[in-house]
């Protein structure tokens, strides 16, 4: 029964073809992994088919089973946002090859060569209580006690501890190699102060006061990812201009986001408040907790991200006294804003 369950996906044409593609891709990556870093390889490939689940299989099969890499893992005790300093430290570890795997709450499993700042920046910030796994090995060489020690010390550095790095981890051939940077999503320009005009019979209104601004760099989410949605914008802040972010503002935001999703069905809109992801927008107006001048953040994830600046303007208007412009039109209709 176990064998039947494991082979069930091969009983359909789509499942069989998917398995063949995965095997071909695995063979291609496997041939490179004995002389290169797995994080570098996947970063340079920038292949959208390498989803979170498939990368997880590669980590186990290639790094653990085939190459014998040692591991250390933990649910982070603190949020980590200064990843550039960590990359500079790991770049000195020439005696061992390192791969970091982070289970991002929105993007799924992300991996990187922690010695390369560009790759490590793809994690955004490492959030408290999320899982981080560090792999240490010698690529095609036989692993030793230094590999286990390296994995444990690297994990402690991610946790913010001060460690003493033995000289055996800094001498060797595993230096940082230049990686070709994959094509990034188009840069999102800051929204203008002028309020946007919905197309669904909206009356002309004065522009909302104050323009939404990106949140601090430390809170930014990765723009590039090798797993799940392949790209994600930074979080952008929308300042509440209404006295309270009440039910009318919430309904306006629902209409705006529904319009955006109708135009871009493959993209996801994530909403955040006080650093926490909001799964139900209705919760933002309960008990009047979101007041004038408060920032609500959003981010977009997916491939070929578009119209982010326009969405930012509409959300800013929806968080102001001009929210009613988005509530006109037939019930259950989708506004054509994008």
C-alpha positions, 0 to 999 in steps of 0.5 A: 500500500505504501508503494502504491501511495508513493507512485499514485501521482505517476498514474496520470499523464500530468503527474507523470510529466511533472515527475519527469520534469522534476527528475531532469531538473534534479539531475541537472542540479545534481551535476553542479552541486558537487562543485558549487553551492546549491544556493548559488545554483538555484539563484542563477537558474531563477526557475519558477518551476522550482517551487517550495516543495521541490526545493525541499526535496533537493535539500534532503536528497542532494545535500543530506543523502548524497553529499552528507551535509551536516545540519542545525535548525531552530525556530528563531528566538528573535527577529533578524533584519541585519542580514548584510552583516551576517553575509560579510561574516560568513564570507570569511568562512572559506573552510566550509560550504554553507546553505541556509534554508528559511521557511518564509510564512508567505513565500514558503521555503527559501534557500540561499548561500549565506556568504552572498549578500544578494542571496541572503537579502532575498530572505527579507527579514527573518521573523521570530518563531520561523524555522531556519536550517543551516547546512554545512559540508564540503560539496563533493568531499567527505564531511567532518566534525568541522562541518557540524560545528560550522552549522551550529555556529552559523545558526547561533550567529543568525540568532544574534549570539557572539561566537568564536570561529575556529581557524579551520573554518576560515581556511580553505577553497570555499570562497565566495564566487560571483553569481549572475543576478537574475532579472528583478521585478520593476522598481515600484515608484512612490505614489503621488500625493494626488488621489486616484480616480476610480472609473466606476462612476466615481465623483471627482474629489480633492486629493487625500492629504499625505502620500503613502510611503514605504516602510523602513528597509528593515521591514522589507520583504524579499523582492526575489525568491526561488520558491512559492511566489517568485517575487515579492515587493517590499511592504508599502505603508498607507497612512490612514487619513480618516478619523478612524479606519471604519467599516466604510474604509474596509469595504472600499479596500475590499473593492479595490483589492478585488479589482486588482485581483480581477485584473491580475489573478496570479498576484496576491495582496498581503495586508499587514498591521503592526508587523502582523499579517492581517487575514481578515480586513474586517478586523482592522475596524473593530474597536476603532483600533486603527486611528488617523495617522496610523500606517497599514502596510501591503505587499504584492507577491507573484510573477510579473508584478504590475500596477503596485503604485496605482494600487497604493494610490487607490488604497490611500484614497480608500483609507481617507474620507473619500472612500465612498467613491469606491462603494458606488455601482451594482452590488457584488460588482467588480470595479474596473480600476486597473 
